[in-house]
Amino acid sequence: MHFMEKLLDGVEVEWKALWQVTTWDKRFNAVDNYKQPKVINYPYLLAADLFKLEADKGDVFLLSTGERTGWTTEELAGTYLLTGEVVTIPWGKSRPVKDVLKYYKGRFVTADNRIATSSDTDKLLNKFLFYWLMSQSIVIDGFYRGSGIQHPSMAAVLDMQMPIPTLDIQAKIVRILDAFTELTAELTAELTARKKQYNYYRDQLLSFEGGEVEWKTLGEVTLPTSNIRWRDTDRSYRYIDLTSVSRENNTIIETSEITAKNAPSRAQKLVEKDDIIFATTRPTQLRLSLINEEYSGEVASTGYCVLRAKSDVILPKWIYYHLLSSKFGNYVEENQIGAAYPAISDTKVKEFKMPIPYPNDPEKSLAEQASIVTILDKFDALTNSISEGLPREIELRQKQYEHYRDLLLSFSKPEEVGA
């Protein structure tokens, strides 16, 4: 018998509705009062204000509603300083629950989360509650409604049926799953360190302090691009919206199919293979991608600046890597306008200057660019590719963790227990 099967073999499990074993941060609409005999109020900050408290060397956790986290100090936290062991789901979300569901024990400041804690830790461990909710994240996703920012039906969440094994079994399951998550965390920390190292070397390789080099604007080394004429076409296109590009690895992760009949007004820019698209809305996020063969001839949002390299002067990837550099990041930050919805114009993007080595010898210039690009490609693969390096290892460990988590939290439910 497998170790996991031995652990769960013959285990007594009691099934309870979530409201029977947890205490939440507020009374919810459409939830009977008897299901919430007690609440624990937590003062919270809006997401926009939470990270204004961020401080180096802080020891108070910033419990956000999204993926970003951070730390602050007791002094900055002020009256918002809280202490406890909590499990949170965001009140408003735009990401899957599995990406934003959190557990924390210690001192913290919270954004507008729905916060749960075990009503009796002699019967239910908070960490076990967290792992079980994580295993049910797809179900919880279904309780969120609305377009854009979605909000959950807390009545549905509180009525979920949860298995409650004995406390020692809960503790054993938590220890096993903690071991998996700690390994993933270690690998992620190593990947973060390597990315910082890679970013440093990339900036060094792209810096030309001396030597035979000419600085040219993006406008000087790129070609004009064109917009689609919807009235002249009846074919369907894949639409690259602002959310289509992953900020993690700069690839296009999802598109929608559009025609002249249903195309959004922003679906205008035709893209070709080796074009670089850069999102000019919230530009400091550096959302960009190099168009590959798969998306050549498709349509991008007017929220992108499309850069098409003059192939006799500059390599597309020379542009791409310069847009990832800290120098370009600083340029964008200095030249964006607007507070609520910061943006930078295509014209301003094209005023950014980058070095062209050996400008009087195009063949030698392109060869030098290619040599540096080859080195940067190797760094990029090690830090971003899910088919090799640390990202692949993290992906495999995450799948392994999810497999064992689901196995460990799969308890047979008696017929009489309602869903």
KENU-766297 format. One record per residue (C-alpha): x, z, y; residue in three letters. Coordinates in steps of 0.02 Angstrom, whole numbers, padded with zeros to 5 digits, always signed. Example, Ala and Ser with C-alpha at 12.3 -4.5 7.8 and 13.67 -1.06 7.14 Angstrom:
BEGIN
+00615+00390-00225ALA+00684+00357-00053SER
This chain:
BEGIN
+00000+00000+00000MET+00065-00047+00174HIS+00121+00097+00286PHE-00018+00061+00411MET-00149+00060+00273GLU-00081+00225+00205LYS-00094+00302+00379LEU-00277+00256+00394LEU-00326+00275+00211ASP-00469+00398+00194GLY-00462+00448+00378VAL-00620+00530+00442GLU-00684+00447+00599VAL-00824+00499+00714GLU-00903+00368+00825TRP-00952+00416+01001LYS-01017+00325+01153ALA-00883+00320+01288LEU-00991+00426+01404TRP-00992+00565+01275GLN-00803+00587+01275VAL-00743+00536+01449THR-00763+00593+01629THR-00757+00465+01769TRP-00722+00462+01955ASP-00898+00434+02021LYS-01081+00419+01970ARG-01126+00242+01925PHE-01283+00141+01959ASN-01397+00114+01809ALA-01316+00259+01715VAL-01428+00407+01674ASP-01373+00572+01750ASN-01362+00656+01579TYR-01223+00533+01534LYS-01119+00594+01680GLN-01139+00784+01690PRO-00973+00792+01783LYS-00869+00677+01892VAL-00694+00696+01964ILE-00677+00619+02136ASN-00513+00535+02182TYR-00483+00479+02363PRO-00420+00301+02363TYR-00341+00171+02475LEU-00386-00013+02490LEU-00261-00126+02402ALA-00198-00194+02569ALA-00154-00017+02625ASP-00084+00050+02461LEU+00081-00042+02468PHE+00107+00002+02650LYS+00159+00170+02576LEU+00293+00093+02465GLU+00462+00177+02482ALA+00632+00167+02398ASP+00671+00313+02282LYS+00491+00373+02286GLY+00425+00477+02141ASP+00238+00457+02171VAL+00163+00310+02076PHE+00058+00179+02168LEU-00087+00149+02049LEU-00147-00023+02104SER-00294-00126+02042THR-00181-00273+02002GLY-00019-00309+01911GLU+00094-00254+02052ARG+00151-00073+02049THR+00267+00031+02157GLY+00318+00204+02214TRP+00300+00311+02368THR+00347+00486+02425THR+00246+00646+02434GLU+00260+00642+02624GLU+00193+00464+02639LEU+00054+00497+02512ALA-00014+00639+02617GLY-00195+00683+02577THR-00203+00541+02451TYR-00080+00627+02334LEU-00158+00658+02162LEU-00098+00730+01998THR-00168+00700+01826GLY-00171+00600+01665GLU-00285+00451+01691VAL-00339+00282+01623VAL-00397+00153+01748THR-00489-00012+01757ILE-00505-00102+01925PRO-00670-00099+02018TRP-00637-00277+02075GLY-00528-00396+01975LYS-00476-00578+01967SER-00361-00556+01816ARG-00401-00517+01633PRO-00424-00331+01600VAL-00273-00327+01483LYS-00161-00368+01632ASP-00228-00230+01745VAL-00288-00087+01634LEU-00170+00060+01660LYS-00121+00231+01595TYR-00026+00356+01701TYR+00021+00539+01689LYS+00095+00626+01841GLY+00079+00614+02029ARG-00001+00458+02101PHE-00097+00373+02241VAL-00237+00257+02185THR-00321+00101+02248ALA-00506+00069+02210ASP-00495+00093+02022ASN-00627+00161+01905ARG-00536+00312+01836ILE-00570+00394+01667ALA-00499+00547+01583THR-00538+00630+01418SER-00674+00762+01434SER-00584+00865+01301ASP-00404+00827+01254THR-00423+00935+01098ASP-00537+00797+01034LYS-00477+00639+01122LEU-00302+00601+01186LEU-00297+00504+01348ASN-00161+00390+01281LYS-00268+00351+01128PHE-00411+00311+01247LEU-00297+00191+01341PHE-00240+00099+01185TYR-00418+00086+01120TRP-00482+00016+01285LEU-00337-00107+01285MET-00390-00166+01112SER-00565-00194+01184GLN-00506-00284+01341SER-00594-00448+01298ILE-00758-00355+01273VAL-00735-00265+01440ILE-00696-00432+01525ASP-00872-00484+01475GLY-00945-00338+01573PHE-00874-00406+01737TYR-00986-00518+01842ARG-00973-00621+01999GLY-00871-00766+02066SER-00698-00737+02138GLY-00674-00548+02135ILE-00780-00481+01991GLN-00855-00307+01967HIS-00899-00221+01802PRO-01064-00156+01736SER-01010+00024+01711MET-01170+00060+01616ALA-01110-00063+01483ALA-00935+00010+01483VAL-00997+00189+01459LEU-01110+00138+01315ASP-00967+00064+01214MET-00948+00148+01044GLN-00775+00220+01017MET-00694+00283+00855PRO-00629+00462+00864ILE-00511+00501+00719PRO-00432+00673+00701THR-00311+00725+00836LEU-00157+00712+00723ASP-00203+00533+00677ILE-00228+00491+00861GLN-00055+00563+00898ALA+00026+00462+00757LYS-00056+00301+00817ILE-00001+00336+00996VAL+00180+00367+00940ARG+00185+00202+00846ILE+00112+00102+00989LEU+00222+00191+01116ASP+00374+00135+01017ALA+00318-00047+01029PHE+00281-00037+01215THR+00446+00051+01251GLU+00541-00088+01164LEU+00447-00219+01265THR+00480-00119+01425ALA+00667-00113+01387GLU+00672-00301+01359LEU+00572-00331+01518THR+00691-00221+01618ALA+00839-00318+01548GLU+00752-00482+01594LEU+00721-00419+01771THR+00905-00374+01788ALA+00957-00545+01723ARG+00839-00631+01844LYS+00919-00539+01989LYS+01089-00591+01924GLN+01029-00771+01904TYR+00955-00773+02080ASN+01122-00714+02149TYR+01222-00848+02058TYR+01094-00982+02104ARG+01110-00939+02288ASP+01299-00942+02274GLN+01300-01112+02188LEU+01184-01184+02320LEU+01285-01116+02466SER+01412-01233+02543PHE+01512-01137+02672GLU+01643-01270+02687GLY+01698-01432+02608GLY+01626-01606+02625GLU+01442-01574+02655VAL+01303-01626+02773GLU+01147-01523+02806TRP+00988-01625+02806LYS+00805-01579+02826THR+00682-01602+02685LEU+00596-01732+02792GLY+00756-01836+02795GLU+00779-01836+02606VAL+00599-01860+02548THR+00478-02007+02544LEU+00301-02018+02612PRO+00162-01979+02488THR-00018-02037+02485SER-00193-01967+02467ASN-00323-02027+02344ILE-00462-02145+02402ARG-00608-02073+02307TRP-00725-02215+02355ARG-00610-02338+02266ASP-00601-02251+02097THR-00722-02199+01960ASP-00596-02121+01839ARG-00574-01936+01809SER-00421-01839+01864TYR-00345-01671+01826ARG-00351-01563+01981TYR-00202-01452+02021ILE-00277-01312+02125ASP-00179-01169+02206LEU-00213-01059+02054THR-00152-01194+01933SER+00032-01151+01954VAL+00107-00997+01872SER+00215-00891+01987ARG+00304-00821+01835GLU+00384-00982+01773ASN+00333-01115+01901ASN+00235-01220+01776THR+00060-01290+01785ILE-00044-01180+01670ILE-00222-01244+01696GLU-00315-01383+01783THR-00496-01439+01799SER-00564-01614+01772GLU-00639-01695+01926ILE-00715-01861+01979THR-00772-01932+02145ALA-00941-01848+02116LYS-00880-01669+02099ASN-00708-01669+02181ALA-00679-01523+02302PRO-00639-01575+02481SER-00460-01512+02457ARG-00429-01625+02306ALA-00334-01761+02399GLN-00148-01773+02361LYS-00087-01892+02227LEU+00068-01833+02135VAL+00198-01924+02031GLU+00328-01872+01903LYS+00472-01775+01983ASP+00372-01730+02139ASP+00391-01549+02192ILE+00231-01463+02249ILE+00243-01307+02358PHE+00092-01200+02404ALA+00085-01182+02594THR-00049-01045+02588THR+00029-00872+02564ARG+00196-00964+02556PRO+00306-00811+02529THR+00236-00805+02352GLN+00344-00961+02322LEU+00214-01045+02212ARG+00294-01212+02168LEU+00315-01331+02023SER+00407-01489+01972LEU+00281-01619+01914ILE+00317-01682+01739ASN+00256-01837+01647GLU+00097-01749+01591GLU+00031-01728+01768TYR+00099-01889+01844SER-00041-01983+01932GLY-00154-01830+01949GLU-00224-01749+02105VAL-00163-01592+02194ALA-00243-01483+02326SER-00206-01509+02510THR-00144-01329+02499GLY+00017-01402+02428TYR+00158-01489+02519CYS+00211-01634+02407VAL+00396-01675+02412LEU+00456-01839+02337ARG+00645-01857+02331ALA+00737-02010+02394LYS+00821-02043+02227SER+00974-02127+02304ASP+01012-01972+02408VAL+00950-01817+02318ILE+00894-01758+02147LEU+00718-01686+02130PRO+00788-01530+02049LYS+00910-01507+02193TRP+00757-01487+02304ILE+00667-01381+02174TYR+00807-01253+02158TYR+00833-01244+02345HIS+00648-01200+02365LEU+00676-01055+02244LEU+00824-00991+02344SER+00821-00834+02450SER+00869-00941+02600LYS+00707-01041+02586PHE+00610-00881+02553GLY+00677-00808+02715ASN+00641-00971+02808TYR+00460-00969+02751VAL+00437-00787+02798GLU+00504-00821+02973GLU+00397-00977+02999ASN+00229-00935+02921GLN+00085-00900+03040ILE-00073-00795+03021GLY-00097-00617+02962ALA-00248-00617+02846ALA-00211-00789+02772TYR-00030-00831+02813PRO+00018-01013+02796ALA+00155-01136+02841ILE+00127-01318+02889SER+00195-01466+02790ASP+00290-01516+02946THR+00376-01348+02958LYS+00420-01351+02771VAL+00503-01520+02796LYS+00610-01450+02937GLU+00703-01339+02812PHE+00884-01394+02795LYS+00983-01405+02635MET+01162-01460+02597PRO+01202-01634+02534ILE+01378-01635+02458PRO+01490-01787+02487TYR+01361-01874+02600PRO+01471-02028+02623ASN+01486-02057+02435ASP+01310-02061+02359PRO+01371-02079+02180GLU+01487-01929+02194LYS+01353-01831+02286SER+01223-01857+02149LEU+01353-01815+02016ALA+01396-01650+02104GLU+01210-01608+02121GLN+01183-01648+01936ALA+01329-01537+01884SER+01258-01387+01978ILE+01080-01423+01920VAL+01139-01421+01739THR+01208-01245+01762ILE+01049-01186+01848LEU+00943-01262+01710ASP+01033-01154+01583LYS+01006-00997+01686PHE+00824-01044+01711ASP+00796-01068+01525ALA+00868-00897+01486LEU+00755-00809+01611THR+00595-00913+01609ASN+00580-01015+01449SER+00459-00944+01321ILE+00544-01048+01187SER+00714-00963+01202GLU+00806-00814+01274GLY+00730-00648+01325LEU+00558-00718+01372PRO+00534-00777+01193ARG+00590-00609+01124GLU+00468-00519+01240ILE+00327-00636+01190GLU+00361-00603+01005LEU+00368-00414+01030ARG+00206-00419+01130GLN+00117-00514+00991LYS+00186-00391+00864GLN+00124-00244+00968TYR-00050-00321+00987GLU-00060-00355+00800HIS-00019-00175+00753TYR-00125-00103+00893ARG-00278-00197+00830ASP-00237-00149+00650LEU-00216+00035+00693LEU-00375+00042+00797LEU-00486-00051+00674SER-00599+00080+00597PHE-00751+00041+00491SER-00909+00073+00588LYS-01057+00149+00492PRO-01215+00046+00490GLU-01313+00175+00591GLU-01192+00173+00737VAL-01258+00056+00871GLY-01150-00065+00966ALA
